[in-house]
Amino acid sequence: MTDMPVTDGSMPDGSMPDGSITTGSVTNNVLVVDGLTAGYGGGDVLHEVSFAVPEGSITCIVGPNGAGKSTLLAVISGLLKSRSGQVLHRGKRLTGKNPREILRAGVVHVPQNHSLFREMTVTENIELGGYTLGSKTLVADRRAAVEALFPDIGSWGKRKAGSLSGGQQRLVEFARCLMLDPDLIILDEPSMGLAPKTMRVVFAAVKEMNARGKTILLVEQNARAGLRMAGHGVVMENGRVRLAGSGTEVLEHPEIGALYLGGRPGSAA
């Protein structure tokens, strides 16, 4: 297949091929992935992947199984080293940093698999998200803020995390990641395994975090639902960026719709 980028011709960092900077350039991109190649053992999974995550956006990455989405997130989060290319967070290299350093830089990754400590209470799990803050007062203030954002969570405080449903656990994971007041939130398949009603609750929480000023990079198995709420979309295929543009442009692209989204944009997800 041929690439069909929906772009203004600029490079991932906002520069034009001649080196000039366009309006809405690097200063407005929270994250820039530039020419990233990575893999496992002797084989590459990602092949010169490039895209940007604008500040204040929800950017949704979609694609078939095996497209390299999880590998991409592993590289951004420092769990996997790249072979070439770079990842920039507000113009500073994340490439080569370990996960703890990337976390301290303000990039928080909520993984696909549930990551709460099941035998600990909800409150204890949330407070663990602020373990690097170094101030009990600040931890308490942050917890109060996230419980105000997600009111139901406050009523679950004394419950063991393992007693919660999958959707409830996901909301607690969101609350925990907000304890560090992150600059960028990376969400890997947040709706995985959830019933449609619960999925809508989780997506509403994602939109609420974004409305409160958080920039979000989302990988989502429900491609149509993810792109509908995203300002920007990236389609990956065989470890490459197949298409990038606004969420609407990607959602309405006829070939992408037929290949990955189950037909026409107007059809049910």
C-alpha positions, 0 to 999 in steps of 0.5 A, a space after each residue: 500500500 502507498 502512504 497517504 499522509 494528511 499533513 501540511 508538508 511539515 516535518 514531525 518537529 514542525 519544521 518545513 523541508 527547507 528548515 523554516 518553522 511553521 505556525 504551531 511548530 515544535 513549541 506547540 508539540 508536547 511530543 515528537 517522534 522522529 524517524 523511530 526504528 526499533 524492535 526485538 532481537 535482530 528484527 525491526 518492528 518499527 520503521 522510521 515512525 514519525 508523528 507529533 502530539 500537539 499540546 492539549 490534544 487527544 491523539 489516537 493511534 489505531 491500526 491492526 494487530 501487529 502494527 507496532 502500536 505497543 512497541 511504539 509506546 514501549 519506546 516512548 516510555 523507556 521500556 525498549 531502546 530504539 535502534 535509530 531516530 528520537 523521541 522529544 518531549 517539549 524539545 528535550 530528548 527522551 531517547 536513551 532515558 530510563 522509565 523513571 527519568 521519563 516519569 520524572 519528566 512528566 510522561 506517564 504511561 497507563 498500561 493495557 493490563 490492569 496495574 493496581 495492587 489488588 490487596 491494597 485499598 483504592 486510596 493506597 493505590 492512588 497515593 502510590 501514584 504520588 510516591 515521588 512527591 516527597 510531601 504528605 500534604 501535597 499527596 493529600 492535596 493531589 488525591 483530593 483533586 483527583 477525587 473531585 475530578 472522579 467523585 465515585 472514586 472517593 466512595 471506593 477509598 476503603 475497598 480493596 482494588 481487586 474487588 472493583 470491576 474492570 472499568 472501576 479499576 481503569 478509573 482508579 488507574 487514571 486517578 493514580 496517574 494524575 497524582 504526578 500532575 503529568 504533562 503527557 498521559 499515555 493510555 494503552 487500550 483503555 477500553 480493552 475488555 470492557 462492556 459498551 456501557 463501561 467503555 463509555 464511562 472510561 472514554 468520558 473520563 479520558 475526555 474530562 482529563 483532556 478538558 482539564 488541560 491534559 495532553 493525551 496519547 491514546 492507543 485504542 482498539 475501538 478505532 472508531 470511538 477513539 478517533 471520534 473523540 481525538 483531535 488528531 489520528 495516526 494509523 499504523 500498519 506494519 510498523 509504519 505510519 500509514 496515515 496521519 491527520 485530524 481525527 475526522 480526516 482519518 475517520 472519514 478516509 474511505 480506504 482507511 474506513 474499509 480496512 480498519 474501521 469496519 466500513 463507512 464512517 457512519 456505520 456502528 462501531 
